[in-house]
Amino acid sequence: MILSAAASPPALPSTAAAAVLGRLRVRAGRTAAFMVVLCTAIAVLLSTLHGGAFGPHLVYSFAIGICCWAIVDGTRLLYAWLTDRFRVARQLPCDPAGFSGWRGVVPAVLLAVMIGPLLGTAIADRLTGRVSPSLFEFDTMNTRMTVVITIIASIAAVFVLSLMERLSSARALAEAAQRQAAENQLRLLQSQLEPHMLFNTLANLRVLIGIDPPRAQALLDRMIAFLRATLNASRVGAHPLAAEFERLADYLALMDVRMGPRLQVRLDLPAELKALPVPPLLLQPLVENAIKHGLEPKVEGGRIEVSARRDGATLVLAVRDTGIGLQGSRSADGSGFGLVQVRERLATLYGPQAALTLAGAPDAAGGMLATVRLPIG
């Protein structure tokens, strides 16, 4: 499926507990990797200082580290949940952003430093079959060193993990702001496109009123139908490719009233591609460009062909005309308003995954070929 246009930022969690749980899930992998490195380093340090086998030190280090980790995260989650209940009981709004700083971390750290080593040592004793001296007995150097290392490691771990969480939150906010900016840019570009097409049609209508009133009336009726059909489509981020071709058919009907037999049209949309979502009014500027700069300046007119095909994971949309080609005011660099508008929309929506190319038609009929390539994900 093709990427939808300028997806809106995800909704913020409605409660503090949901916000904390979301942060824990996001950084779970990084936290686990950091704890493995930290606990292994502590086991190496204890083996160097106290001697003895590395394996038991590793078991004690991981048992204490995992207990401290569980206490910190569990306490934060419980604290957020209790705060939610308190605010609901007082009919106060929940505060999903209130636990991103030290307020939600410091109480959990203090509890982890007090309980984590005791609980972790007890678990490690069960696993190894040993009996460790009480951490409350500070009469041995080993006990004092273990307590000091545990406190320092716990504080360091919480500091690093909190910093990682803050960076992750800042990155999420930046991405949300970028998505919002992209959405605003698309709306601006689309607001420029619609009057551009409308003014061109009204200018043609003004000419026809003076020289051919019946055709002017037919053009006006077509324009009303076209604007009615495109009003809703132009306010959504994406619509089916079939709807895009329907809008093109409406627009080309307007041009047929104006150009008469000088305009021949062929639309080719395979059935299996009709449901693919694309940005609305993506092809209309290319069709307008082909008519205005390619077919209208040519005395005998010509043919315009719009087609869609699939090339692996890419959707290829082509607008081909048999007009005057690179002569006159049109150039292959795509510097006209419509082409610039299409390029900017593609860059905003898909980045380097999408492209618009404009080149001379490869066959003897001449004219130009505009090709849009979009990713199908």
Secondary structure, 3 states (H helix, E strand, C coil): CCCCCCCCCCCCCCCHHHHHHHHHHHCHHHHHHHHHHHHHHHHHHHHHHHCCCHHHHHHHHHHHHHHHHHHHHHHHHHHHHHHHHHHHHCCCCCCCCCCCCHHHCHHHHHHHHHHHHHHHHHHHHHHHCCCCCCCCCCCCHHHHHHHHHHHHHHHHHHHHHHHHHHHHHHHHHHHHHHHHHHHHHHHHHHHHHHHHHHHHHHHHHHHHHHHCHHHHHHHHHHHHHHHHHHHHHCCCCCEEHHHHHHHHHHHHHHHHHHHHHHEEEEEECCHHHCCCEECCCCCHHHHHHHHHHHHCCCCCCEEEEEEEEEECCEEEEEEEECCCCCCCCCCCCCCCHHHHHHHHHHHHHHHHHCEEEEEECCCCCCCEEEEEEEECC
